[in-house]
Amino acid sequence: MPKKYPDEVRERAVRMTLDRVQDYPSMWAACRELAPKLSVGPETLRKWVRQAQSDAGERTGPTSEELEEIKRLKRENRDCARQVIETI
């Protein structure tokens, strides 16, 4: 599935949110307030911010590179399983 938003939009939105989060009682409040101004959904923005924080080592969780590797390995496993089934 293609990305709905260009990387530049994501990066700008994350930067803007992180720059302004201290003005809000929570990250969710910041995302709810800023998302409509950025033409994205608040949950989408929250996920982008969390992923950016993981990528920067500020939050626990898989980085974007690790998530891509996991996707690649799952696809590889699915292909291998398919080949095994076809040879039976």
Backbone as ProteinMPNN parsed JSONL, in Angstrom:
{"seq_chain_A": "MPKKYPDEVRERAVRMTLDRVQDYPSMWAACRELAPKLSVGPETLRKWVRQAQSDAGERTGPTSEELEEIKRLKRENRDCARQVIETI", "coords_chain_A": {"N_chain_A": [[0.844, -1.167, 0.0], [0.666, 2.169, -0.898], [2.242, 5.027, 0.599], [0.254, 7.423, 2.241], [0.871, 10.002, 2.853], [3.473, 12.279, 1.988], [6.982, 11.938, 2.847], [8.11, 14.375, 3.618], [5.96, 15.814, 4.629], [5.29, 14.286, 6.854], [7.664, 14.523, 8.389], [7.757, 17.291, 8.867], [5.362, 17.651, 10.288], [5.835, 16.087, 12.569], [8.059, 17.414, 13.648], [6.913, 19.935, 14.176], [4.991, 19.213, 16.086], [6.562, 18.138, 18.179], [7.998, 20.406, 18.837], [6.047, 21.956, 20.003], [4.782, 20.521, 21.994], [5.175, 20.931, 24.732], [3.464, 22.951, 25.365], [1.034, 21.835, 25.872], [-1.126, 19.683, 27.838], [-0.646, 16.985, 27.404], [0.8, 14.572, 25.106], [-1.169, 13.531, 23.457], [-3.14, 15.515, 23.596], [-1.803, 17.582, 22.305], [-1.527, 16.452, 19.745], [-4.232, 16.156, 19.019], [-4.983, 18.817, 18.817], [-3.191, 19.922, 16.93], [-3.257, 18.277, 14.646], [-5.567, 18.708, 12.833], [-4.815, 21.161, 11.743], [-2.681, 20.423, 10.269], [-3.734, 18.813, 8.414], [-4.036, 16.064, 8.893], [-4.944, 13.021, 10.597], [-5.478, 12.875, 14.166], [-4.613, 10.51, 15.507], [-2.937, 9.399, 13.607], [-0.913, 11.342, 13.52], [0.003, 11.121, 16.173], [1.067, 8.518, 16.124], [3.124, 8.881, 14.244], [4.77, 10.639, 15.679], [5.474, 9.072, 17.903], [6.881, 7.027, 16.565], [9.004, 8.49, 15.505], [10.24, 9.242, 17.864], [11.05, 6.721, 18.791], [12.834, 6.055, 16.76], [14.791, 7.94, 17.27], [15.787, 7.044, 19.615], [14.633, 7.861, 21.941], [12.472, 6.658, 22.993], [11.258, 3.455, 23.913], [10.983, 0.609, 21.771], [10.536, -0.76, 18.45], [12.661, 0.467, 15.836], [12.247, 2.34, 12.761], [13.804, 1.114, 10.805], [14.104, -1.445, 11.896], [11.44, -2.288, 11.86], [10.997, -2.381, 9.093], [12.774, -4.448, 8.443], [11.558, -6.572, 9.808], [9.151, -6.746, 8.36], [10.23, -7.503, 5.874], [11.365, -10.007, 6.519], [9.072, -11.444, 7.3], [7.711, -11.497, 4.867], [9.542, -12.986, 3.399], [9.453, -15.416, 4.817], [6.787, -16.136, 4.315], [6.901, -16.511, 1.537], [8.705, -18.658, 1.425], [7.238, -20.636, 2.758], [5.121, -20.881, 1.004], [6.449, -21.948, -1.234], [7.244, -24.404, -0.193], [4.777, -25.642, 0.192], [3.905, -25.777, -2.444], [5.683, -27.642, -3.475], [4.942, -29.987, -2.336]], "CA_chain_A": [[0.0, 0.0, 0.0], [1.497, 3.372, -0.945], [2.085, 5.963, 1.708], [-0.738, 8.442, 1.962], [1.487, 11.312, 3.038], [4.899, 12.311, 1.66], [7.883, 11.974, 3.995], [8.32, 15.752, 4.053], [4.803, 16.186, 5.441], [5.45, 13.584, 8.134], [8.774, 15.111, 9.139], [7.347, 18.633, 9.295], [4.327, 17.496, 11.3], [6.477, 15.587, 13.789], [8.873, 18.508, 14.171], [6.011, 20.939, 14.714], [4.367, 18.676, 17.29], [7.567, 18.051, 19.237], [8.349, 21.775, 19.23], [4.936, 22.591, 20.716], [4.145, 19.603, 22.948], [5.263, 21.456, 26.1], [2.35, 23.877, 25.561], [-0.178, 21.045, 26.052], [-1.029, 18.797, 29.003], [-0.187, 15.644, 27.009], [1.098, 14.396, 23.682], [-2.443, 13.333, 22.768], [-3.785, 16.831, 23.483], [-1.08, 18.305, 21.251], [-1.881, 15.84, 18.463], [-5.624, 16.495, 18.711], [-5.058, 20.237, 18.462], [-2.371, 20.264, 15.758], [-3.54, 17.43, 13.482], [-6.415, 19.335, 11.811], [-4.062, 22.235, 11.093], [-1.725, 19.765, 9.365], [-4.55, 17.974, 7.521], [-3.853, 14.644, 9.189], [-5.715, 12.589, 11.752], [-4.707, 12.945, 15.408], [-3.95, 9.235, 15.797], [-1.835, 9.292, 12.639], [0.157, 12.218, 14.005], [0.554, 10.518, 17.394], [1.9, 7.378, 15.722], [4.338, 9.425, 13.621], [5.628, 11.191, 16.734], [6.014, 7.933, 18.662], [7.879, 6.348, 15.754], [10.167, 9.376, 15.444], [10.905, 9.135, 19.161], [11.713, 5.413, 18.804], [13.974, 6.137, 15.846], [15.803, 8.787, 17.897], [16.236, 6.408, 20.848], [13.996, 8.533, 23.074], [11.361, 5.82, 23.428], [11.503, 2.054, 23.599], [10.178, 0.1, 20.662], [11.328, -0.983, 17.231], [12.914, 1.607, 14.958], [11.7, 2.169, 11.414], [14.621, 0.109, 10.105], [13.752, -2.758, 12.434], [10.109, -2.633, 11.342], [11.175, -2.779, 7.691], [13.412, -5.769, 8.46], [10.522, -7.521, 10.221], [8.273, -6.931, 7.187], [10.968, -8.264, 4.869], [11.488, -11.387, 6.983], [7.745, -12.073, 7.22], [7.452, -11.749, 3.447], [10.428, -14.084, 3.029], [8.883, -16.632, 5.411], [5.556, -16.459, 3.575], [7.324, -17.041, 0.243], [9.284, -19.99, 1.652], [6.131, -21.551, 3.088], [4.382, -21.103, -0.249], [7.265, -22.85, -2.054], [7.181, -25.739, 0.408], [3.44, -26.176, -0.092], [3.845, -26.077, -3.876], [6.496, -28.828, -3.793], [4.339, -31.18, -1.71]], "C_chain_A": [[0.9, 1.244, 0.0], [1.228, 4.267, 0.264], [1.116, 7.058, 1.318], [-0.135, 9.84, 2.025], [2.97, 11.25, 2.651], [5.754, 12.405, 2.931], [8.07, 13.394, 4.523], [7.184, 16.224, 4.96], [4.92, 15.554, 6.821], [6.507, 14.268, 8.99], [8.404, 16.488, 9.684], [6.331, 18.555, 10.423], [4.922, 17.032, 12.63], [7.288, 16.695, 14.443], [7.992, 19.562, 14.851], [5.397, 20.461, 16.032], [5.367, 18.632, 18.446], [7.985, 19.438, 19.726], [7.283, 22.401, 20.122], [4.322, 21.743, 21.824], [4.176, 20.152, 24.375], [4.129, 22.442, 26.404], [1.024, 23.17, 25.851], [-0.015, 20.11, 27.252], [-0.524, 17.388, 28.666], [0.127, 15.622, 25.512], [-0.216, 14.267, 22.896], [-3.164, 14.662, 22.576], [-3.113, 17.649, 22.379], [-1.463, 17.766, 19.877], [-3.311, 16.188, 18.057], [-5.752, 17.935, 18.225], [-4.353, 20.534, 17.138], [-2.75, 19.486, 14.498], [-4.447, 18.091, 12.442], [-5.697, 20.455, 11.054], [-3.075, 21.681, 10.066], [-2.422, 18.855, 8.362], [-4.243, 16.488, 7.659], [-4.731, 14.297, 10.383], [-4.864, 12.638, 13.013], [-3.988, 11.644, 15.758], [-2.784, 9.003, 14.853], [-0.659, 10.12, 13.12], [0.809, 11.633, 15.254], [1.481, 9.353, 17.068], [3.205, 7.847, 15.076], [5.309, 9.93, 14.681], [6.262, 10.062, 17.532], [7.101, 7.203, 17.872], [9.15, 7.188, 15.646], [10.956, 9.313, 16.758], [11.637, 7.795, 19.287], [12.957, 5.444, 17.925], [15.12, 6.933, 16.456], [16.344, 8.185, 19.196], [15.645, 7.036, 22.097], [12.866, 7.705, 23.668], [11.718, 4.382, 23.077], [10.576, 1.618, 22.469], [11.042, -0.04, 19.426], [11.487, 0.307, 16.418], [12.282, 1.329, 13.601], [12.478, 1.113, 10.647], [14.295, -1.298, 10.58], [12.38, -3.209, 11.935], [10.178, -3.064, 9.88], [11.796, -4.17, 7.588], [12.403, -6.851, 8.845], [9.574, -7.797, 9.061], [8.948, -7.799, 6.136], [11.054, -9.733, 5.267], [10.148, -12.123, 6.946], [7.403, -12.424, 5.776], [8.286, -12.938, 2.969], [9.898, -15.412, 3.569], [7.635, -17.085, 4.668], [5.909, -17.078, 2.219], [7.905, -18.447, 0.386], [8.191, -21.01, 1.948], [5.345, -21.89, 1.844], [5.143, -22.102, -1.144], [7.216, -24.275, -1.516], [5.838, -26.391, 0.085], [3.339, -26.583, -1.554], [4.626, -27.342, -4.227], [5.919, -30.101, -3.198], [3.335, -31.794, -2.647]], "O_chain_A": [[1.806, 1.345, 0.828], [0.147, 4.256, 0.853], [1.152, 7.561, 0.195], [-0.583, 10.75, 1.328], [3.646, 10.269, 2.958], [5.293, 12.896, 3.962], [8.177, 13.599, 5.732], [7.413, 16.941, 5.934], [4.679, 16.209, 7.835], [6.279, 14.557, 10.165], [8.706, 16.807, 10.834], [6.421, 19.299, 11.4], [4.549, 17.532, 13.69], [7.212, 16.892, 15.656], [8.29, 20.019, 15.955], [5.298, 21.233, 16.986], [5.049, 19.043, 19.563], [8.291, 19.615, 20.905], [7.59, 23.289, 20.918], [3.425, 22.21, 22.526], [3.272, 19.856, 25.156], [3.861, 22.737, 27.569], [0.003, 23.828, 26.054], [1.108, 19.783, 27.638], [-0.03, 16.679, 29.544], [-0.234, 16.532, 24.766], [-0.353, 14.824, 21.807], [-3.737, 14.911, 21.515], [-3.79, 18.33, 21.608], [-1.696, 18.54, 18.948], [-3.575, 16.481, 16.891], [-6.542, 18.228, 17.327], [-4.857, 21.305, 16.321], [-2.577, 19.995, 13.39], [-4.124, 18.04, 11.256], [-5.944, 20.668, 9.867], [-2.685, 22.37, 9.124], [-1.766, 18.201, 7.551], [-4.196, 15.752, 6.673], [-5.204, 15.184, 11.093], [-3.648, 12.46, 12.939], [-2.863, 11.679, 16.256], [-1.752, 8.468, 15.258], [0.476, 9.642, 13.125], [2.034, 11.648, 15.379], [2.55, 9.215, 17.663], [4.266, 7.278, 15.332], [6.513, 9.686, 14.602], [7.462, 10.095, 17.808], [8.121, 6.807, 18.436], [10.255, 6.647, 15.691], [12.187, 9.329, 16.755], [12.737, 7.748, 19.837], [14.006, 4.921, 18.302], [16.288, 6.643, 16.195], [17.253, 8.745, 19.81], [16.114, 6.768, 23.203], [12.361, 8.029, 24.742], [12.389, 4.119, 22.079], [9.515, 2.204, 22.257], [12.147, 0.499, 19.364], [10.569, 1.121, 16.328], [11.836, 0.214, 13.329], [11.892, 0.309, 9.922], [14.216, -2.231, 9.781], [12.186, -4.384, 11.624], [9.496, -4.005, 9.475], [11.394, -4.974, 6.747], [12.404, -7.933, 8.258], [9.229, -8.95, 8.803], [8.335, -8.708, 5.575], [10.837, -10.612, 4.432], [10.101, -13.302, 6.596], [6.877, -13.501, 5.493], [7.797, -13.791, 2.228], [9.894, -16.417, 2.858], [7.45, -18.276, 4.42], [5.289, -18.056, 1.801], [7.63, -19.323, -0.434], [8.227, -22.128, 1.435], [4.946, -23.037, 1.641], [4.535, -22.994, -1.736], [7.155, -25.236, -2.283], [5.787, -27.572, -0.258], [2.754, -27.618, -1.873], [4.272, -28.042, -5.176], [6.374, -31.194, -3.533], [2.717, -32.805, -2.314]]}, "name": "protein", "num_of_chains": 1, "seq": "MPKKYPDEVRERAVRMTLDRVQDYPSMWAACRELAPKLSVGPETLRKWVRQAQSDAGERTGPTSEELEEIKRLKRENRDCARQVIETI"}
